[in-house]
Structure formats: C-alpha cells, structure tokens
Amino acid sequence: MDDVVLYEVSDGIAKITLNRPDQMNAWTGELSDELQARLGEADRD
C-alpha cells in the first residue's frame, strides 16, 4: 500500500490523514504501524 497515512506540517501544526478511502479507512496492521510512525514524527517535530 502506498501512503496509507499522510503527514504534513504547516505553520507549526501537524496534519495526519488516514488515506484508505476505497476501504473506508478500515484498520489494518499496516495502518496502525504507519500511524504510530507519523505520531512519533509529529512528536519529534
């Protein structure tokens, strides 16, 4: 899967977006891992 969790920072605000519209953002192990990684990135930023 490509880019299941999108991450961007603008004006000091991190925006994390679940990006599986065809699957209605159904929870998977990959989604969980990616979200955890992006949350860690936001914490470091």
N, CA, C, O and CB atoms as a CASP TS submission, in Angstrom:
PFRMAT TS
TARGET T0000
AUTHOR 0000-0000-0000
METHOD Language model
MODEL 1
PARENT N/A
ATOM      1  N   MET     1       0.833  -1.180   0.000  1.00  0.00           N
ATOM      2  CA  MET     1       0.000   0.000   0.000  1.00  0.00           C
ATOM      3  C   MET     1       0.876   1.240   0.000  1.00  0.00           C
ATOM      4  O   MET     1       1.891   1.299   0.694  1.00  0.00           O
ATOM      5  CB  MET     1      -0.947   0.000   1.204  1.00  0.00           C
ATOM      6  N   ASP     2       0.479   2.212  -0.772  1.00  0.00           N
ATOM      7  CA  ASP     2       1.226   3.456  -0.826  1.00  0.00           C
ATOM      8  C   ASP     2       0.536   4.525  -0.009  1.00  0.00           C
ATOM      9  O   ASP     2      -0.668   4.745  -0.135  1.00  0.00           O
ATOM     10  CB  ASP     2       1.396   3.919  -2.265  1.00  0.00           C
ATOM     11  N   ASP     3       1.316   5.191   0.835  1.00  0.00           N
ATOM     12  CA  ASP     3       0.816   6.358   1.563  1.00  0.00           C
ATOM     13  C   ASP     3      -0.527   6.123   2.253  1.00  0.00           C
ATOM     14  O   ASP     3      -1.492   6.843   1.994  1.00  0.00           O
ATOM     15  CB  ASP     3       0.690   7.516   0.624  1.00  0.00           C
ATOM     16  N   VAL     4      -0.591   5.124   3.125  1.00  0.00           N
ATOM     17  CA  VAL     4      -1.845   4.873   3.844  1.00  0.00           C
ATOM     18  C   VAL     4      -2.089   5.913   4.929  1.00  0.00           C
ATOM     19  O   VAL     4      -3.221   6.100   5.376  1.00  0.00           O
ATOM     20  CB  VAL     4      -1.830   3.478   4.463  1.00  0.00           C
ATOM     21  N   VAL     5      -1.017   6.594   5.352  1.00  0.00           N
ATOM     22  CA  VAL     5      -1.147   7.691   6.311  1.00  0.00           C
ATOM     23  C   VAL     5      -0.345   8.868   5.761  1.00  0.00           C
ATOM     24  O   VAL     5       0.863   8.760   5.548  1.00  0.00           O
ATOM     25  CB  VAL     5      -0.645   7.271   7.754  1.00  0.00           C
ATOM     26  N   LEU     6      -1.017   9.980   5.535  1.00  0.00           N
ATOM     27  CA  LEU     6      -0.364  11.175   5.027  1.00  0.00           C
ATOM     28  C   LEU     6       0.024  12.066   6.198  1.00  0.00           C
ATOM     29  O   LEU     6      -0.674  12.124   7.211  1.00  0.00           O
ATOM     30  CB  LEU     6      -1.281  11.932   4.037  1.00  0.00           C
ATOM     31  N   TYR     7       1.154  12.763   6.043  1.00  0.00           N
ATOM     32  CA  TYR     7       1.651  13.626   7.119  1.00  0.00           C
ATOM     33  C   TYR     7       2.177  14.914   6.509  1.00  0.00           C
ATOM     34  O   TYR     7       2.958  14.887   5.558  1.00  0.00           O
ATOM     35  CB  TYR     7       2.764  12.913   7.952  1.00  0.00           C
ATOM     36  N   GLU     8       1.748  16.035   7.058  1.00  0.00           N
ATOM     37  CA  GLU     8       2.280  17.327   6.626  1.00  0.00           C
ATOM     38  C   GLU     8       2.280  18.285   7.805  1.00  0.00           C
ATOM     39  O   GLU     8       1.477  18.158   8.729  1.00  0.00           O
ATOM     40  CB  GLU     8       1.455  17.908   5.446  1.00  0.00           C
ATOM     41  N   VAL     9       3.195  19.248   7.756  1.00  0.00           N
ATOM     42  CA  VAL     9       3.281  20.273   8.794  1.00  0.00           C
ATOM     43  C   VAL     9       3.172  21.624   8.119  1.00  0.00           C
ATOM     44  O   VAL     9       3.840  21.887   7.119  1.00  0.00           O
ATOM     45  CB  VAL     9       4.609  20.157   9.616  1.00  0.00           C
ATOM     46  N   SER    10       2.322  22.485   8.675  1.00  0.00           N
ATOM     47  CA  SER    10       2.151  23.836   8.154  1.00  0.00           C
ATOM     48  C   SER    10       1.922  24.778   9.329  1.00  0.00           C
ATOM     49  O   SER    10       1.037  24.550  10.154  1.00  0.00           O
ATOM     50  CB  SER    10       0.965  23.909   7.137  1.00  0.00           C
ATOM     51  N   ASP    11       2.714  25.820   9.399  1.00  0.00           N
ATOM     52  CA  ASP    11       2.595  26.806  10.486  1.00  0.00           C
ATOM     53  C   ASP    11       2.652  26.165  11.865  1.00  0.00           C
ATOM     54  O   ASP    11       1.932  26.573  12.775  1.00  0.00           O
ATOM     55  CB  ASP    11       1.300  27.581  10.347  1.00  0.00           C
ATOM     56  N   GLY    12       3.508  25.161  12.017  1.00  0.00           N
ATOM     57  CA  GLY    12       3.692  24.519  13.315  1.00  0.00           C
ATOM     58  C   GLY    12       2.599  23.549  13.705  1.00  0.00           C
ATOM     59  O   GLY    12       2.551  23.097  14.849  1.00  0.00           O
ATOM     60  N   ILE    13       1.712  23.220  12.764  1.00  0.00           N
ATOM     61  CA  ILE    13       0.618  22.291  13.045  1.00  0.00           C
ATOM     62  C   ILE    13       0.791  21.052  12.175  1.00  0.00           C
ATOM     63  O   ILE    13       0.883  21.149  10.952  1.00  0.00           O
ATOM     64  CB  ILE    13      -0.770  22.959  12.790  1.00  0.00           C
ATOM     65  N   ALA    14       0.833  19.895  12.812  1.00  0.00           N
ATOM     66  CA  ALA    14       0.955  18.628  12.079  1.00  0.00           C
ATOM     67  C   ALA    14      -0.437  18.137  11.699  1.00  0.00           C
ATOM     68  O   ALA    14      -1.358  18.146  12.515  1.00  0.00           O
ATOM     69  CB  ALA    14       1.705  17.552  12.931  1.00  0.00           C
ATOM     70  N   LYS    15      -0.572  17.713  10.459  1.00  0.00           N
ATOM     71  CA  LYS    15      -1.840  17.165   9.976  1.00  0.00           C
ATOM     72  C   LYS    15      -1.583  15.727   9.543  1.00  0.00           C
ATOM     73  O   LYS    15      -0.765  15.472   8.659  1.00  0.00           O
ATOM     74  CB  LYS    15      -2.432  18.024   8.789  1.00  0.00           C
ATOM     75  N   ILE    16      -2.282  14.796  10.166  1.00  0.00           N
ATOM     76  CA  ILE    16      -2.161  13.369   9.868  1.00  0.00           C
ATOM     77  C   ILE    16      -3.494  12.912   9.296  1.00  0.00           C
ATOM     78  O   ILE    16      -4.543  13.099   9.913  1.00  0.00           O
ATOM     79  CB  ILE    16      -1.766  12.534  11.148  1.00  0.00           C
ATOM     80  N   THR    17      -3.444  12.312   8.114  1.00  0.00           N
ATOM     81  CA  THR    17      -4.661  11.907   7.419  1.00  0.00           C
ATOM     82  C   THR    17      -4.610  10.423   7.088  1.00  0.00           C
ATOM     83  O   THR    17      -3.650   9.953   6.475  1.00  0.00           O
ATOM     84  CB  THR    17      -4.858  12.736   6.139  1.00  0.00           C
ATOM     85  N   LEU    18      -5.647   9.677   7.493  1.00  0.00           N
ATOM     86  CA  LEU    18      -5.775   8.283   7.075  1.00  0.00           C
ATOM     87  C   LEU    18      -6.206   8.297   5.611  1.00  0.00           C
ATOM     88  O   LEU    18      -7.143   9.004   5.243  1.00  0.00           O
ATOM     89  CB  LEU    18      -6.808   7.489   7.979  1.00  0.00           C
ATOM     90  N   ASN    19      -5.517   7.512   4.774  1.00  0.00           N
ATOM     91  CA  ASN    19      -5.708   7.612   3.338  1.00  0.00           C
ATOM     92  C   ASN    19      -6.041   6.256   2.713  1.00  0.00           C
ATOM     93  O   ASN    19      -5.286   5.735   1.892  1.00  0.00           O
ATOM     94  CB  ASN    19      -4.464   8.192   2.689  1.00  0.00           C
ATOM     95  N   ARG    20      -7.175   5.700   3.112  1.00  0.00           N
ATOM     96  CA  ARG    20      -7.653   4.450   2.512  1.00  0.00           C
ATOM     97  C   ARG    20      -9.135   4.615   2.170  1.00  0.00           C
ATOM     98  O   ARG    20      -9.966   3.859   2.673  1.00  0.00           O
ATOM     99  CB  ARG    20      -7.429   3.227   3.482  1.00  0.00           C
ATOM    100  N   PRO    21      -9.480   5.589   1.324  1.00  0.00           N
ATOM    101  CA  PRO    21     -10.888   5.879   1.072  1.00  0.00           C
ATOM    102  C   PRO    21     -11.650   4.704   0.462  1.00  0.00           C
ATOM    103  O   PRO    21     -12.825   4.509   0.772  1.00  0.00           O
ATOM    104  CB  PRO    21     -11.000   7.067   0.166  1.00  0.00           C
ATOM    105  N   ASP    22     -11.004   3.920  -0.397  1.00  0.00           N
ATOM    106  CA  ASP    22     -11.699   2.792  -1.020  1.00  0.00           C
ATOM    107  C   ASP    22     -12.088   1.722  -0.002  1.00  0.00           C
ATOM    108  O   ASP    22     -13.048   0.979  -0.208  1.00  0.00           O
ATOM    109  CB  ASP    22     -10.826   2.176  -2.103  1.00  0.00           C
ATOM    110  N   GLN    23     -11.328   1.650   1.110  1.00  0.00           N
ATOM    111  CA  GLN    23     -11.611   0.677   2.156  1.00  0.00           C
ATOM    112  C   GLN    23     -12.263   1.342   3.373  1.00  0.00           C
ATOM    113  O   GLN    23     -12.373   0.740   4.441  1.00  0.00           O
ATOM    114  CB  GLN    23     -10.325  -0.039   2.572  1.00  0.00           C
ATOM    115  N   MET    24     -12.695   2.602   3.190  1.00  0.00           N
ATOM    116  CA  MET    24     -13.333   3.366   4.269  1.00  0.00           C
ATOM    117  C   MET    24     -12.448   3.423   5.515  1.00  0.00           C
ATOM    118  O   MET    24     -12.937   3.386   6.644  1.00  0.00           O
ATOM    119  CB  MET    24     -14.693   2.748   4.623  1.00  0.00           C
ATOM    120  N   ASN    25     -11.134   3.514   5.285  1.00  0.00           N
ATOM    121  CA  ASN    25     -10.119   3.595   6.341  1.00  0.00           C
ATOM    122  C   ASN    25     -10.189   2.426   7.320  1.00  0.00           C
ATOM    123  O   ASN    25      -9.921   2.590   8.510  1.00  0.00           O
ATOM    124  CB  ASN    25     -10.270   4.895   7.099  1.00  0.00           C
ATOM    125  N   ALA    26     -10.548   1.254   6.817  1.00  0.00           N
ATOM    126  CA  ALA    26     -10.581   0.058   7.661  1.00  0.00           C
ATOM    127  C   ALA    26      -9.207  -0.144   8.301  1.00  0.00           C
ATOM    128  O   ALA    26      -8.173   0.036   7.658  1.00  0.00           O
ATOM    129  CB  ALA    26     -10.996  -1.201   6.833  1.00  0.00           C
ATOM    130  N   TRP    27      -9.221  -0.518   9.570  1.00  0.00           N
ATOM    131  CA  TRP    27      -7.993  -0.656  10.348  1.00  0.00           C
ATOM    132  C   TRP    27      -7.235  -1.908   9.948  1.00  0.00           C
ATOM    133  O   TRP    27      -7.816  -2.988   9.851  1.00  0.00           O
ATOM    134  CB  TRP    27      -8.306  -0.687  11.841  1.00  0.00           C
ATOM    135  N   THR    28      -5.941  -1.764   9.716  1.00  0.00           N
ATOM    136  CA  THR    28      -5.063  -2.891   9.409  1.00  0.00           C
ATOM    137  C   THR    28      -3.791  -2.746  10.225  1.00  0.00           C
ATOM    138  O   THR    28      -3.539  -1.698  10.820  1.00  0.00           O
ATOM    139  CB  THR    28      -4.741  -2.965   7.883  1.00  0.00           C
ATOM    140  N   GLY    29      -3.009  -3.782  10.249  1.00  0.00           N
ATOM    141  CA  GLY    29      -1.721  -3.712  10.932  1.00  0.00           C
ATOM    142  C   GLY    29      -0.822  -2.670  10.299  1.00  0.00           C
ATOM    143  O   GLY    29      -0.123  -1.940  11.001  1.00  0.00           O
ATOM    144  N   GLU    30      -0.835  -2.594   8.972  1.00  0.00           N
ATOM    145  CA  GLU    30      -0.007  -1.608   8.272  1.00  0.00           C
ATOM    146  C   GLU    30      -0.441  -0.190   8.621  1.00  0.00           C
ATOM    147  O   GLU    30       0.401   0.676   8.859  1.00  0.00           O
ATOM    148  CB  GLU    30      -0.081  -1.824   6.753  1.00  0.00           C
ATOM    149  N   LEU    31      -1.748   0.052   8.653  1.00  0.00           N
ATOM    150  CA  LEU    31      -2.259   1.372   9.004  1.00  0.00           C
ATOM    151  C   LEU    31      -1.839   1.733  10.424  1.00  0.00           C
ATOM    152  O   LEU    31      -1.428   2.864  10.681  1.00  0.00           O
ATOM    153  CB  LEU    31      -3.794   1.419   8.866  1.00  0.00           C
ATOM    154  N   SER    32      -1.937   0.803  11.323  1.00  0.00           N
ATOM    155  CA  SER    32      -1.538   1.030  12.710  1.00  0.00           C
ATOM    156  C   SER    32      -0.056   1.384  12.806  1.00  0.00           C
ATOM    157  O   SER    32       0.313   2.334  13.496  1.00  0.00           O
ATOM    158  CB  SER    32      -1.839  -0.207  13.559  1.00  0.00           C
ATOM    159  N   ASP    33       0.785   0.630  12.124  1.00  0.00           N
ATOM    160  CA  ASP    33       2.228   0.887  12.145  1.00  0.00           C
ATOM    161  C   ASP    33       2.554   2.259  11.561  1.00  0.00           C
ATOM    162  O   ASP    33       3.360   3.003  12.122  1.00  0.00           O
ATOM    163  CB  ASP    33       2.975  -0.204  11.367  1.00  0.00           C
ATOM    164  N   GLU    34       1.928   2.591  10.435  1.00  0.00           N
ATOM    165  CA  GLU    34       2.179   3.880   9.786  1.00  0.00           C
ATOM    166  C   GLU    34       1.702   5.037  10.657  1.00  0.00           C
ATOM    167  O   GLU    34       2.389   6.053  10.767  1.00  0.00           O
ATOM    168  CB  GLU    34       1.487   3.933   8.418  1.00  0.00           C
ATOM    169  N   LEU    35       0.533   4.893  11.277  1.00  0.00           N
ATOM    170  CA  LEU    35       0.024   5.954  12.141  1.00  0.00           C
ATOM    171  C   LEU    35       0.949   6.160  13.330  1.00  0.00           C
ATOM    172  O   LEU    35       1.242   7.297  13.700  1.00  0.00           O
ATOM    173  CB  LEU    35      -1.397   5.627  12.624  1.00  0.00           C
ATOM    174  N   GLN    36       1.403   5.090  13.919  1.00  0.00           N
ATOM    175  CA  GLN    36       2.329   5.185  15.054  1.00  0.00           C
ATOM    176  C   GLN    36       3.616   5.892  14.631  1.00  0.00           C
ATOM    177  O   GLN    36       4.140   6.719  15.376  1.00  0.00           O
ATOM    178  CB  GLN    36       2.651   3.779  15.617  1.00  0.00           C
ATOM    179  N   ALA    37       4.123   5.577  13.451  1.00  0.00           N
ATOM    180  CA  ALA    37       5.338   6.225  12.951  1.00  0.00           C
ATOM    181  C   ALA    37       5.112   7.722  12.730  1.00  0.00           C
ATOM    182  O   ALA    37       5.966   8.534  13.088  1.00  0.00           O
ATOM    183  CB  ALA    37       5.799   5.561  11.642  1.00  0.00           C
ATOM    184  N   ARG    38       3.980   8.091  12.150  1.00  0.00           N
ATOM    185  CA  ARG    38       3.683   9.508  11.901  1.00  0.00           C
ATOM    186  C   ARG    38       3.477  10.274  13.209  1.00  0.00           C
ATOM    187  O   ARG    38       3.878  11.433  13.312  1.00  0.00           O
ATOM    188  CB  ARG    38       2.434   9.643  11.015  1.00  0.00           C
ATOM    189  N   LEU    39       2.857   9.640  14.207  1.00  0.00           N
ATOM    190  CA  LEU    39       2.698  10.275  15.519  1.00  0.00           C
ATOM    191  C   LEU    39       4.056  10.528  16.162  1.00  0.00           C
ATOM    192  O   LEU    39       4.272  11.567  16.785  1.00  0.00           O
ATOM    193  CB  LEU    39       1.828   9.400  16.444  1.00  0.00           C
ATOM    194  N   GLY    40       4.968   9.574  16.007  1.00  0.00           N
ATOM    195  CA  GLY    40       6.333   9.763  16.513  1.00  0.00           C
ATOM    196  C   GLY    40       7.038  10.901  15.797  1.00  0.00           C
ATOM    197  O   GLY    40       7.754  11.687  16.417  1.00  0.00           O
ATOM    198  N   GLU    41       6.834  10.986  14.492  1.00  0.00           N
ATOM    199  CA  GLU    41       7.412  12.080  13.704  1.00  0.00           C
ATOM    200  C   GLU    41       6.864  13.431  14.169  1.00  0.00           C
ATOM    201  O   GLU    41       7.614  14.396  14.314  1.00  0.00           O
ATOM    202  CB  GLU    41       7.121  11.875  12.201  1.00  0.00           C
ATOM    203  N   ALA    42       5.557  13.489  14.399  1.00  0.00           N
ATOM    204  CA  ALA    42       4.945  14.733  14.877  1.00  0.00           C
ATOM    205  C   ALA    42       5.494  15.115  16.248  1.00  0.00           C
ATOM    206  O   ALA    42       5.712  16.295  16.524  1.00  0.00           O
ATOM    207  CB  ALA    42       3.413  14.591  14.941  1.00  0.00           C
ATOM    208  N   ASP    43       5.715  14.139  17.092  1.00  0.00           N
ATOM    209  CA  ASP    43       6.266  14.404  18.421  1.00  0.00           C
ATOM    210  C   ASP    43       7.673  14.994  18.307  1.00  0.00           C
ATOM    211  O   ASP    43       8.026  15.913  19.046  1.00  0.00           O
ATOM    212  CB  ASP    43       6.293  13.110  19.266  1.00  0.00           C
ATOM    213  N   ARG    44       8.463  14.470  17.392  1.00  0.00           N
ATOM    214  CA  ARG    44       9.828  14.982  17.206  1.00  0.00           C
ATOM    215  C   ARG    44       9.819  16.373  16.568  1.00  0.00           C
ATOM    216  O   ARG    44      10.679  17.199  16.873  1.00  0.00           O
ATOM    217  CB  ARG    44      10.648  14.011  16.337  1.00  0.00           C
ATOM    218  N   ASP    45       8.866  16.630  15.695  1.00  0.00           N
ATOM    219  CA  ASP    45       8.794  17.947  15.038  1.00  0.00           C
ATOM    220  C   ASP    45       8.378  18.994  16.048  1.00  0.00           C
ATOM    221  O   ASP    45       8.257  20.169  15.705  1.00  0.00           O
ATOM    222  CB  ASP    45       7.803  17.926  13.843  1.00  0.00           C
TER
END
